[in-house]
Amino acid sequence: MEYSKDDLIKAKRQIDSTLHKLRETVKTLSAKENPGRYKSQLTLAQRRIRAFEIANCLIEREMEQA
């Protein structure tokens, strides 16, 4: 599937924004009094961060080829 450079830029901007929010969420939950209580939320956020980092990398690779 082909994407325009503009589409890729917009997608990357949205991913960057979501990554920022997820990283802040991890910081907040980790700083709570009992972070073990939030283990499932932390795991989910960390997995999403990794997935979005991979997506960002693939978008950047696609933009270099365009």
Predicted model as a PDB file, atoms N, CA, C, CB and O in Angstrom, pLDDT in the B-factor column:
MODEL        1                                                                  
ATOM      1  N   MET A   1       0.844  -1.173   0.000  1.00 81.00           N  
ATOM      2  CA  MET A   1       0.000   0.000   0.000  1.00 81.00           C  
ATOM      3  C   MET A   1       0.894   1.242   0.000  1.00 81.00           C  
ATOM      4  CB  MET A   1      -0.963  -0.005   1.222  1.00 81.00           C  
ATOM      5  O   MET A   1       1.890   1.302   0.721  1.00 81.00           O  
ATOM      6  N   GLU A   2       0.537   2.193  -0.788  1.00 87.00           N  
ATOM      7  CA  GLU A   2       1.316   3.430  -0.890  1.00 87.00           C  
ATOM      8  C   GLU A   2       0.691   4.530  -0.042  1.00 87.00           C  
ATOM      9  CB  GLU A   2       1.420   3.885  -2.356  1.00 87.00           C  
ATOM     10  O   GLU A   2      -0.528   4.701  -0.015  1.00 87.00           O  
ATOM     11  N   TYR A   3       1.551   5.272   0.648  1.00 92.00           N  
ATOM     12  CA  TYR A   3       1.101   6.398   1.462  1.00 92.00           C  
ATOM     13  C   TYR A   3       1.851   7.649   1.022  1.00 92.00           C  
ATOM     14  CB  TYR A   3       1.322   6.121   2.982  1.00 92.00           C  
ATOM     15  O   TYR A   3       3.033   7.590   0.681  1.00 92.00           O  
ATOM     16  N   SER A   4       1.161   8.766   1.034  1.00 94.00           N  
ATOM     17  CA  SER A   4       1.824  10.012   0.676  1.00 94.00           C  
ATOM     18  C   SER A   4       2.725  10.440   1.823  1.00 94.00           C  
ATOM     19  CB  SER A   4       0.791  11.120   0.340  1.00 94.00           C  
ATOM     20  O   SER A   4       2.538  10.020   2.965  1.00 94.00           O  
ATOM     21  N   LYS A   5       3.702  11.278   1.508  1.00 94.00           N  
ATOM     22  CA  LYS A   5       4.608  11.767   2.543  1.00 94.00           C  
ATOM     23  C   LYS A   5       3.825  12.543   3.607  1.00 94.00           C  
ATOM     24  CB  LYS A   5       5.710  12.658   1.923  1.00 94.00           C  
ATOM     25  O   LYS A   5       4.143  12.476   4.795  1.00 94.00           O  
ATOM     26  N   ASP A   6       2.813  13.270   3.175  1.00 96.00           N  
ATOM     27  CA  ASP A   6       1.966  14.027   4.107  1.00 96.00           C  
ATOM     28  C   ASP A   6       1.241  13.083   5.066  1.00 96.00           C  
ATOM     29  CB  ASP A   6       0.943  14.887   3.332  1.00 96.00           C  
ATOM     30  O   ASP A   6       1.152  13.363   6.261  1.00 96.00           O  
ATOM     31  N   ASP A   7       0.725  11.972   4.549  1.00 96.00           N  
ATOM     32  CA  ASP A   7       0.063  10.978   5.401  1.00 96.00           C  
ATOM     33  C   ASP A   7       1.035  10.425   6.440  1.00 96.00           C  
ATOM     34  CB  ASP A   7      -0.512   9.828   4.547  1.00 96.00           C  
ATOM     35  O   ASP A   7       0.677  10.264   7.606  1.00 96.00           O  
ATOM     36  N   LEU A   8       2.251  10.140   6.020  1.00 97.00           N  
ATOM     37  CA  LEU A   8       3.257   9.599   6.925  1.00 97.00           C  
ATOM     38  C   LEU A   8       3.642  10.613   8.005  1.00 97.00           C  
ATOM     39  CB  LEU A   8       4.496   9.174   6.139  1.00 97.00           C  
ATOM     40  O   LEU A   8       3.816  10.250   9.168  1.00 97.00           O  
ATOM     41  N   ILE A   9       3.770  11.864   7.623  1.00 97.00           N  
ATOM     42  CA  ILE A   9       4.113  12.922   8.588  1.00 97.00           C  
ATOM     43  C   ILE A   9       3.009  13.064   9.629  1.00 97.00           C  
ATOM     44  CB  ILE A   9       4.344  14.274   7.864  1.00 97.00           C  
ATOM     45  O   ILE A   9       3.280  13.172  10.824  1.00 97.00           O  
ATOM     46  N   LYS A  10       1.772  13.062   9.167  1.00 98.00           N  
ATOM     47  CA  LYS A  10       0.637  13.188  10.094  1.00 98.00           C  
ATOM     48  C   LYS A  10       0.552  11.983  11.026  1.00 98.00           C  
ATOM     49  CB  LYS A  10      -0.680  13.341   9.314  1.00 98.00           C  
ATOM     50  O   LYS A  10       0.293  12.138  12.220  1.00 98.00           O  
ATOM     51  N   ALA A  11       0.767  10.790  10.489  1.00 98.00           N  
ATOM     52  CA  ALA A  11       0.728   9.583  11.315  1.00 98.00           C  
ATOM     53  C   ALA A  11       1.836   9.616  12.365  1.00 98.00           C  
ATOM     54  CB  ALA A  11       0.860   8.324  10.439  1.00 98.00           C  
ATOM     55  O   ALA A  11       1.616   9.259  13.522  1.00 98.00           O  
ATOM     56  N   LYS A  12       3.017  10.042  11.955  1.00 98.00           N  
ATOM     57  CA  LYS A  12       4.148  10.120  12.885  1.00 98.00           C  
ATOM     58  C   LYS A  12       3.869  11.133  13.991  1.00 98.00           C  
ATOM     59  CB  LYS A  12       5.439  10.497  12.136  1.00 98.00           C  
ATOM     60  O   LYS A  12       4.196  10.890  15.153  1.00 98.00           O  
ATOM     61  N   ARG A  13       3.278  12.247  13.641  1.00 98.00           N  
ATOM     62  CA  ARG A  13       2.935  13.266  14.641  1.00 98.00           C  
ATOM     63  C   ARG A  13       1.962  12.700  15.681  1.00 98.00           C  
ATOM     64  CB  ARG A  13       2.319  14.510  13.956  1.00 98.00           C  
ATOM     65  O   ARG A  13       2.112  12.946  16.878  1.00 98.00           O  
ATOM     66  N   GLN A  14       0.979  11.951  15.220  1.00 98.00           N  
ATOM     67  CA  GLN A  14       0.004  11.351  16.134  1.00 98.00           C  
ATOM     68  C   GLN A  14       0.653  10.294  17.023  1.00 98.00           C  
ATOM     69  CB  GLN A  14      -1.154  10.731  15.345  1.00 98.00           C  
ATOM     70  O   GLN A  14       0.353  10.207  18.214  1.00 98.00           O  
ATOM     71  N   ILE A  15       1.527   9.505  16.450  1.00 98.00           N  
ATOM     72  CA  ILE A  15       2.228   8.489  17.225  1.00 98.00           C  
ATOM     73  C   ILE A  15       3.127   9.142  18.262  1.00 98.00           C  
ATOM     74  CB  ILE A  15       3.048   7.577  16.306  1.00 98.00           C  
ATOM     75  O   ILE A  15       3.173   8.693  19.407  1.00 98.00           O  
ATOM     76  N   ASP A  16       3.840  10.189  17.880  1.00 98.00           N  
ATOM     77  CA  ASP A  16       4.699  10.902  18.829  1.00 98.00           C  
ATOM     78  C   ASP A  16       3.883  11.444  20.001  1.00 98.00           C  
ATOM     79  CB  ASP A  16       5.439  12.052  18.123  1.00 98.00           C  
ATOM     80  O   ASP A  16       4.317  11.374  21.151  1.00 98.00           O  
ATOM     81  N   SER A  17       2.716  11.978  19.709  1.00 98.00           N  
ATOM     82  CA  SER A  17       1.850  12.509  20.749  1.00 98.00           C  
ATOM     83  C   SER A  17       1.388  11.397  21.692  1.00 98.00           C  
ATOM     84  CB  SER A  17       0.642  13.215  20.125  1.00 98.00           C  
ATOM     85  O   SER A  17       1.408  11.564  22.911  1.00 98.00           O  
ATOM     86  N   THR A  18       0.978  10.280  21.130  1.00 98.00           N  
ATOM     87  CA  THR A  18       0.523   9.161  21.935  1.00 98.00           C  
ATOM     88  C   THR A  18       1.667   8.590  22.768  1.00 98.00           C  
ATOM     89  CB  THR A  18      -0.079   8.077  21.044  1.00 98.00           C  
ATOM     90  O   THR A  18       1.474   8.223  23.927  1.00 98.00           O  
ATOM     91  N   LEU A  19       2.860   8.516  22.174  1.00 98.00           N  
ATOM     92  CA  LEU A  19       4.031   8.040  22.909  1.00 98.00           C  
ATOM     93  C   LEU A  19       4.314   8.926  24.120  1.00 98.00           C  
ATOM     94  CB  LEU A  19       5.258   7.994  21.989  1.00 98.00           C  
ATOM     95  O   LEU A  19       4.598   8.431  25.210  1.00 98.00           O  
ATOM     96  N   HIS A  20       4.234  10.217  23.920  1.00 98.00           N  
ATOM     97  CA  HIS A  20       4.467  11.150  25.024  1.00 98.00           C  
ATOM     98  C   HIS A  20       3.472  10.891  26.158  1.00 98.00           C  
ATOM     99  CB  HIS A  20       4.355  12.615  24.532  1.00 98.00           C  
ATOM    100  O   HIS A  20       3.856  10.825  27.326  1.00 98.00           O  
ATOM    101  N   LYS A  21       2.205  10.746  25.807  1.00 98.00           N  
ATOM    102  CA  LYS A  21       1.168  10.512  26.817  1.00 98.00           C  
ATOM    103  C   LYS A  21       1.380   9.179  27.535  1.00 98.00           C  
ATOM    104  CB  LYS A  21      -0.222  10.542  26.167  1.00 98.00           C  
ATOM    105  O   LYS A  21       1.207   9.092  28.751  1.00 98.00           O  
ATOM    106  N   LEU A  22       1.750   8.149  26.786  1.00 98.00           N  
ATOM    107  CA  LEU A  22       1.986   6.849  27.400  1.00 98.00           C  
ATOM    108  C   LEU A  22       3.179   6.883  28.350  1.00 98.00           C  
ATOM    109  CB  LEU A  22       2.209   5.796  26.325  1.00 98.00           C  
ATOM    110  O   LEU A  22       3.138   6.292  29.429  1.00 98.00           O  
ATOM    111  N   ARG A  23       4.239   7.576  27.947  1.00 98.00           N  
ATOM    112  CA  ARG A  23       5.419   7.681  28.813  1.00 98.00           C  
ATOM    113  C   ARG A  23       5.089   8.439  30.090  1.00 98.00           C  
ATOM    114  CB  ARG A  23       6.572   8.375  28.072  1.00 98.00           C  
ATOM    115  O   ARG A  23       5.584   8.094  31.163  1.00 98.00           O  
ATOM    116  N   GLU A  24       4.266   9.460  29.983  1.00 98.00           N  
ATOM    117  CA  GLU A  24       3.837  10.193  31.176  1.00 98.00           C  
ATOM    118  C   GLU A  24       2.972   9.308  32.078  1.00 98.00           C  
ATOM    119  CB  GLU A  24       3.061  11.464  30.775  1.00 98.00           C  
ATOM    120  O   GLU A  24       3.065   9.377  33.303  1.00 98.00           O  
ATOM    121  N   THR A  25       2.144   8.490  31.465  1.00 97.00           N  
ATOM    122  CA  THR A  25       1.315   7.558  32.224  1.00 97.00           C  
ATOM    123  C   THR A  25       2.186   6.577  33.000  1.00 97.00           C  
ATOM    124  CB  THR A  25       0.361   6.799  31.289  1.00 97.00           C  
ATOM    125  O   THR A  25       1.930   6.310  34.174  1.00 97.00           O  
ATOM    126  N   VAL A  26       3.212   6.043  32.349  1.00 97.00           N  
ATOM    127  CA  VAL A  26       4.119   5.108  33.017  1.00 97.00           C  
ATOM    128  C   VAL A  26       4.809   5.798  34.191  1.00 97.00           C  
ATOM    129  CB  VAL A  26       5.170   4.556  32.021  1.00 97.00           C  
ATOM    130  O   VAL A  26       4.921   5.219  35.272  1.00 97.00           O  
ATOM    131  N   LYS A  27       5.271   7.031  33.986  1.00 97.00           N  
ATOM    132  CA  LYS A  27       5.914   7.779  35.076  1.00 97.00           C  
ATOM    133  C   LYS A  27       4.952   7.960  36.243  1.00 97.00           C  
ATOM    134  CB  LYS A  27       6.405   9.154  34.578  1.00 97.00           C  
ATOM    135  O   LYS A  27       5.315   7.739  37.398  1.00 97.00           O  
ATOM    136  N   THR A  28       3.733   8.359  35.936  1.00 97.00           N  
ATOM    137  CA  THR A  28       2.732   8.613  36.975  1.00 97.00           C  
ATOM    138  C   THR A  28       2.403   7.340  37.748  1.00 97.00           C  
ATOM    139  CB  THR A  28       1.456   9.194  36.356  1.00 97.00           C  
ATOM    140  O   THR A  28       2.387   7.346  38.979  1.00 97.00           O  
ATOM    141  N   LEU A  29       2.143   6.259  37.037  1.00 96.00           N  
ATOM    142  CA  LEU A  29       1.790   5.009  37.705  1.00 96.00           C  
ATOM    143  C   LEU A  29       2.964   4.446  38.500  1.00 96.00           C  
ATOM    144  CB  LEU A  29       1.315   3.982  36.683  1.00 96.00           C  
ATOM    145  O   LEU A  29       2.767   3.877  39.574  1.00 96.00           O  
ATOM    146  N   SER A  30       4.166   4.598  37.990  1.00 96.00           N  
ATOM    147  CA  SER A  30       5.355   4.103  38.686  1.00 96.00           C  
ATOM    148  C   SER A  30       5.625   4.887  39.961  1.00 96.00           C  
ATOM    149  CB  SER A  30       6.570   4.170  37.771  1.00 96.00           C  
ATOM    150  O   SER A  30       6.194   4.357  40.915  1.00 96.00           O  
ATOM    151  N   ALA A  31       5.219   6.144  39.974  1.00 96.00           N  
ATOM    152  CA  ALA A  31       5.464   7.003  41.132  1.00 96.00           C  
ATOM    153  C   ALA A  31       4.393   6.865  42.210  1.00 96.00           C  
ATOM    154  CB  ALA A  31       5.548   8.441  40.690  1.00 96.00           C  
ATOM    155  O   ALA A  31       4.529   7.429  43.296  1.00 96.00           O  
ATOM    156  N   LYS A  32       3.350   6.133  41.922  1.00 96.00           N  
ATOM    157  CA  LYS A  32       2.281   5.947  42.914  1.00 96.00           C  
ATOM    158  C   LYS A  32       2.826   5.228  44.147  1.00 96.00           C  
ATOM    159  CB  LYS A  32       1.098   5.147  42.303  1.00 96.00           C  
ATOM    160  O   LYS A  32       3.872   4.579  44.103  1.00 96.00           O  
ATOM    161  N   GLU A  33       2.097   5.361  45.227  1.00 95.00           N  
ATOM    162  CA  GLU A  33       2.515   4.775  46.509  1.00 95.00           C  
ATOM    163  C   GLU A  33       2.712   3.260  46.417  1.00 95.00           C  
ATOM    164  CB  GLU A  33       1.483   5.091  47.586  1.00 95.00           C  
ATOM    165  O   GLU A  33       3.656   2.718  46.993  1.00 95.00           O  
ATOM    166  N   ASN A  34       1.831   2.591  45.702  1.00 95.00           N  
ATOM    167  CA  ASN A  34       1.927   1.139  45.560  1.00 95.00           C  
ATOM    168  C   ASN A  34       1.876   0.785  44.071  1.00 95.00           C  
ATOM    169  CB  ASN A  34       0.778   0.418  46.348  1.00 95.00           C  
ATOM    170  O   ASN A  34       0.825   0.385  43.571  1.00 95.00           O  
ATOM    171  N   PRO A  35       3.010   0.929  43.349  1.00 92.00           N  
ATOM    172  CA  PRO A  35       2.988   0.707  41.903  1.00 92.00           C  
ATOM    173  C   PRO A  35       2.635  -0.720  41.505  1.00 92.00           C  
ATOM    174  CB  PRO A  35       4.316   1.061  41.325  1.00 92.00           C  
ATOM    175  O   PRO A  35       2.161  -0.945  40.391  1.00 92.00           O  
ATOM    176  N   GLY A  36       2.855  -1.682  42.385  1.00 94.00           N  
ATOM    177  CA  GLY A  36       2.492  -3.063  42.080  1.00 94.00           C  
ATOM    178  C   GLY A  36       1.010  -3.236  41.825  1.00 94.00           C  
ATOM    179  O   GLY A  36       0.586  -4.139  41.104  1.00 94.00           O  
ATOM    180  N   ARG A  37       0.241  -2.364  42.422  1.00 96.00           N  
ATOM    181  CA  ARG A  37      -1.212  -2.390  42.233  1.00 96.00           C  
ATOM    182  C   ARG A  37      -1.594  -2.079  40.786  1.00 96.00           C  
ATOM    183  CB  ARG A  37      -1.887  -1.391  43.178  1.00 96.00           C  
ATOM    184  O   ARG A  37      -2.667  -2.459  40.317  1.00 96.00           O  
ATOM    185  N   TYR A  38      -0.706  -1.387  40.096  1.00 97.00           N  
ATOM    186  CA  TYR A  38      -0.976  -0.949  38.713  1.00 97.00           C  
ATOM    187  C   TYR A  38      -0.166  -1.758  37.699  1.00 97.00           C  
ATOM    188  CB  TYR A  38      -0.657   0.548  38.556  1.00 97.00           C  
ATOM    189  O   TYR A  38       0.085  -1.301  36.584  1.00 97.00           O  
ATOM    190  N   LYS A  39       0.238  -2.958  38.100  1.00 97.00           N  
ATOM    191  CA  LYS A  39       1.115  -3.767  37.248  1.00 97.00           C  
ATOM    192  C   LYS A  39       0.530  -4.001  35.852  1.00 97.00           C  
ATOM    193  CB  LYS A  39       1.386  -5.103  37.915  1.00 97.00           C  
ATOM    194  O   LYS A  39       1.237  -3.847  34.856  1.00 97.00           O  
ATOM    195  N   SER A  40      -0.733  -4.365  35.770  1.00 97.00           N  
ATOM    196  CA  SER A  40      -1.323  -4.653  34.458  1.00 97.00           C  
ATOM    197  C   SER A  40      -1.386  -3.398  33.585  1.00 97.00           C  
ATOM    198  CB  SER A  40      -2.728  -5.243  34.626  1.00 97.00           C  
ATOM    199  O   SER A  40      -1.152  -3.466  32.379  1.00 97.00           O  
ATOM    200  N   GLN A  41      -1.703  -2.255  34.198  1.00 97.00           N  
ATOM    201  CA  GLN A  41      -1.755  -1.006  33.429  1.00 97.00           C  
ATOM    202  C   GLN A  41      -0.354  -0.609  32.957  1.00 97.00           C  
ATOM    203  CB  GLN A  41      -2.376   0.130  34.279  1.00 97.00           C  
ATOM    204  O   GLN A  41      -0.178  -0.131  31.836  1.00 97.00           O  
ATOM    205  N   LEU A  42       0.642  -0.815  33.831  1.00 97.00           N  
ATOM    206  CA  LEU A  42       2.024  -0.499  33.460  1.00 97.00           C  
ATOM    207  C   LEU A  42       2.502  -1.397  32.323  1.00 97.00           C  
ATOM    208  CB  LEU A  42       2.954  -0.648  34.674  1.00 97.00           C  
ATOM    209  O   LEU A  42       3.130  -0.928  31.374  1.00 97.00           O  
ATOM    210  N   THR A  43       2.204  -2.677  32.426  1.00 97.00           N  
ATOM    211  CA  THR A  43       2.605  -3.619  31.379  1.00 97.00           C  
ATOM    212  C   THR A  43       1.959  -3.253  30.051  1.00 97.00           C  
ATOM    213  CB  THR A  43       2.228  -5.056  31.773  1.00 97.00           C  
ATOM    214  O   THR A  43       2.625  -3.245  29.015  1.00 97.00           O  
ATOM    215  N   LEU A  44       0.687  -2.954  30.075  1.00 98.00           N  
ATOM    216  CA  LEU A  44      -0.021  -2.572  28.860  1.00 98.00           C  
ATOM    217  C   LEU A  44       0.583  -1.310  28.251  1.00 98.00           C  
ATOM    218  CB  LEU A  44      -1.509  -2.357  29.154  1.00 98.00           C  
ATOM    219  O   LEU A  44       0.828  -1.255  27.046  1.00 98.00           O  
ATOM    220  N   ALA A  45       0.821  -0.301  29.079  1.00 98.00           N  
ATOM    221  CA  ALA A  45       1.396   0.952  28.578  1.00 98.00           C  
ATOM    222  C   ALA A  45       2.787   0.713  27.996  1.00 98.00           C  
ATOM    223  CB  ALA A  45       1.465   2.003  29.705  1.00 98.00           C  
ATOM    224  O   ALA A  45       3.119   1.268  26.949  1.00 98.00           O  
ATOM    225  N   GLN A  46       3.596  -0.097  28.654  1.00 98.00           N  
ATOM    226  CA  GLN A  46       4.943  -0.374  28.161  1.00 98.00           C  
ATOM    227  C   GLN A  46       4.909  -1.137  26.842  1.00 98.00           C  
ATOM    228  CB  GLN A  46       5.734  -1.163  29.199  1.00 98.00           C  
ATOM    229  O   GLN A  46       5.727  -0.882  25.958  1.00 98.00           O  
ATOM    230  N   ARG A  47       3.986  -2.058  26.704  1.00 98.00           N  
ATOM    231  CA  ARG A  47       3.856  -2.797  25.437  1.00 98.00           C  
ATOM    232  C   ARG A  47       3.382  -1.874  24.316  1.00 98.00           C  
ATOM    233  CB  ARG A  47       2.874  -3.979  25.597  1.00 98.00           C  
ATOM    234  O   ARG A  47       3.826  -1.987  23.173  1.00 98.00           O  
ATOM    235  N   ARG A  48       2.486  -0.971  24.657  1.00 98.00           N  
ATOM    236  CA  ARG A  48       2.022  -0.008  23.645  1.00 98.00           C  
ATOM    237  C   ARG A  48       3.152   0.929  23.237  1.00 98.00           C  
ATOM    238  CB  ARG A  48       0.824   0.809  24.179  1.00 98.00           C  
ATOM    239  O   ARG A  48       3.288   1.271  22.062  1.00 98.00           O  
ATOM    240  N   ILE A  49       3.954   1.339  24.201  1.00 98.00           N  
ATOM    241  CA  ILE A  49       5.108   2.197  23.886  1.00 98.00           C  
ATOM    242  C   ILE A  49       6.004   1.486  22.890  1.00 98.00           C  
ATOM    243  CB  ILE A  49       5.907   2.565  25.171  1.00 98.00           C  
ATOM    244  O   ILE A  49       6.412   2.075  21.890  1.00 98.00           O  
ATOM    245  N   ARG A  50       6.315   0.222  23.154  1.00 98.00           N  
ATOM    246  CA  ARG A  50       7.189  -0.536  22.253  1.00 98.00           C  
ATOM    247  C   ARG A  50       6.562  -0.649  20.862  1.00 98.00           C  
ATOM    248  CB  ARG A  50       7.469  -1.944  22.828  1.00 98.00           C  
ATOM    249  O   ARG A  50       7.252  -0.489  19.855  1.00 98.00           O  
ATOM    250  N   ALA A  51       5.276  -0.920  20.803  1.00 98.00           N  
ATOM    251  CA  ALA A  51       4.595  -1.045  19.510  1.00 98.00           C  
ATOM    252  C   ALA A  51       4.640   0.269  18.732  1.00 98.00           C  
ATOM    253  CB  ALA A  51       3.136  -1.484  19.715  1.00 98.00           C  
ATOM    254  O   ALA A  51       4.886   0.274  17.526  1.00 98.00           O  
ATOM    255  N   PHE A  52       4.402   1.381  19.425  1.00 98.00           N  
ATOM    256  CA  PHE A  52       4.438   2.679  18.749  1.00 98.00           C  
ATOM    257  C   PHE A  52       5.859   3.064  18.339  1.00 98.00           C  
ATOM    258  CB  PHE A  52       3.850   3.758  19.654  1.00 98.00           C  
ATOM    259  O   PHE A  52       6.048   3.734  17.323  1.00 98.00           O  
ATOM    260  N   GLU A  53       6.857   2.648  19.117  1.00 98.00           N  
ATOM    261  CA  GLU A  53       8.246   2.912  18.719  1.00 98.00           C  
ATOM    262  C   GLU A  53       8.583   2.162  17.437  1.00 98.00           C  
ATOM    263  CB  GLU A  53       9.225   2.509  19.846  1.00 98.00           C  
ATOM    264  O   GLU A  53       9.264   2.694  16.560  1.00 98.00           O  
ATOM    265  N   ILE A  54       8.108   0.934  17.330  1.00 98.00           N  
ATOM    266  CA  ILE A  54       8.320   0.156  16.104  1.00 98.00           C  
ATOM    267  C   ILE A  54       7.604   0.825  14.934  1.00 98.00           C  
ATOM    268  CB  ILE A  54       7.820  -1.305  16.281  1.00 98.00           C  
ATOM    269  O   ILE A  54       8.175   0.959  13.852  1.00 98.00           O  
ATOM    270  N   ALA A  55       6.369   1.241  15.143  1.00 98.00           N  
ATOM    271  CA  ALA A  55       5.610   1.910  14.084  1.00 98.00           C  
ATOM    272  C   ALA A  55       6.324   3.178  13.632  1.00 98.00           C  
ATOM    273  CB  ALA A  55       4.186   2.245  14.566  1.00 98.00           C  
ATOM    274  O   ALA A  55       6.402   3.460  12.436  1.00 98.00           O  
ATOM    275  N   ASN A  56       6.844   3.940  14.589  1.00 97.00           N  
ATOM    276  CA  ASN A  56       7.575   5.160  14.251  1.00 97.00           C  
ATOM    277  C   ASN A  56       8.796   4.853  13.403  1.00 97.00           C  
ATOM    278  CB  ASN A  56       7.993   5.897  15.517  1.00 97.00           C  
ATOM    279  O   ASN A  56       9.076   5.541  12.421  1.00 97.00           O  
ATOM    280  N   CYS A  57       9.513   3.820  13.791  1.00 97.00           N  
ATOM    281  CA  CYS A  57      10.706   3.417  13.038  1.00 97.00           C  
ATOM    282  C   CYS A  57      10.340   3.036  11.601  1.00 97.00           C  
ATOM    283  CB  CYS A  57      11.411   2.235  13.738  1.00 97.00           C  
ATOM    284  O   CYS A  57      11.032   3.423  10.659  1.00 97.00           O  
ATOM    285  N   LEU A  58       9.270   2.289  11.439  1.00 97.00           N  
ATOM    286  CA  LEU A  58       8.834   1.883  10.102  1.00 97.00           C  
ATOM    287  C   LEU A  58       8.372   3.085   9.277  1.00 97.00           C  
ATOM    288  CB  LEU A  58       7.704   0.853  10.203  1.00 97.00           C  
ATOM    289  O   LEU A  58       8.632   3.150   8.076  1.00 97.00           O  
ATOM    290  N   ILE A  59       7.699   4.018   9.908  1.00 97.00           N  
ATOM    291  CA  ILE A  59       7.272   5.231   9.204  1.00 97.00           C  
ATOM    292  C   ILE A  59       8.497   6.021   8.746  1.00 97.00           C  
ATOM    293  CB  ILE A  59       6.367   6.109  10.114  1.00 97.00           C  
ATOM    294  O   ILE A  59       8.548   6.484   7.607  1.00 97.00           O  
ATOM    295  N   GLU A  60       9.477   6.175   9.629  1.00 96.00           N  
ATOM    296  CA  GLU A  60      10.697   6.911   9.269  1.00 96.00           C  
ATOM    297  C   GLU A  60      11.409   6.221   8.114  1.00 96.00           C  
ATOM    298  CB  GLU A  60      11.645   7.030  10.486  1.00 96.00           C  
ATOM    299  O   GLU A  60      11.897   6.887   7.200  1.00 96.00           O  
ATOM    300  N   ARG A  61      11.474   4.901   8.145  1.00 95.00           N  
ATOM    301  CA  ARG A  61      12.110   4.152   7.054  1.00 95.00           C  
ATOM    302  C   ARG A  61      11.367   4.390   5.738  1.00 95.00           C  
ATOM    303  CB  ARG A  61      12.147   2.635   7.382  1.00 95.00           C  
ATOM    304  O   ARG A  61      11.981   4.587   4.689  1.00 95.00           O  
ATOM    305  N   GLU A  62      10.048   4.369   5.812  1.00 95.00           N  
ATOM    306  CA  GLU A  62       9.233   4.602   4.609  1.00 95.00           C  
ATOM    307  C   GLU A  62       9.437   6.024   4.081  1.00 95.00           C  
ATOM    308  CB  GLU A  62       7.735   4.359   4.915  1.00 95.00           C  
ATOM    309  O   GLU A  62       9.489   6.239   2.870  1.00 95.00           O  
ATOM    310  N   MET A  63       9.551   6.986   4.986  1.00 94.00           N  
ATOM    311  CA  MET A  63       9.748   8.381   4.564  1.00 94.00           C  
ATOM    312  C   MET A  63      11.103   8.558   3.892  1.00 94.00           C  
ATOM    313  CB  MET A  63       9.629   9.333   5.770  1.00 94.00           C  
ATOM    314  O   MET A  63      11.228   9.359   2.965  1.00 94.00           O  
ATOM    315  N   GLU A  64      12.122   7.824   4.341  1.00 93.00           N  
ATOM    316  CA  GLU A  64      13.449   7.918   3.722  1.00 93.00           C  
ATOM    317  C   GLU A  64      13.429   7.386   2.303  1.00 93.00           C  
ATOM    318  CB  GLU A  64      14.483   7.156   4.548  1.00 93.00           C  
ATOM    319  O   GLU A  64      14.152   7.882   1.440  1.00 93.00           O  
ATOM    320  N   GLN A  65      12.600   6.372   2.056  1.00 88.00           N  
ATOM    321  CA  GLN A  65      12.521   5.758   0.736  1.00 88.00           C  
ATOM    322  C   GLN A  65      11.676   6.566  -0.232  1.00 88.00           C  
ATOM    323  CB  GLN A  65      11.964   4.366   0.850  1.00 88.00           C  
ATOM    324  O   GLN A  65      11.794   6.418  -1.449  1.00 88.00           O  
ATOM    325  N   ALA A  66      10.817   7.428   0.319  1.00 72.00           N  
ATOM    326  CA  ALA A  66       9.897   8.195  -0.535  1.00 72.00           C  
ATOM    327  C   ALA A  66      10.587   9.344  -1.203  1.00 72.00           C  
ATOM    328  CB  ALA A  66       8.729   8.711   0.266  1.00 72.00           C  
ATOM    329  O   ALA A  66       9.959  10.089  -1.954  1.00 72.00           O  
TER     330      ALA A  66                                                      
ENDMDL                                                                          
END                                                                             
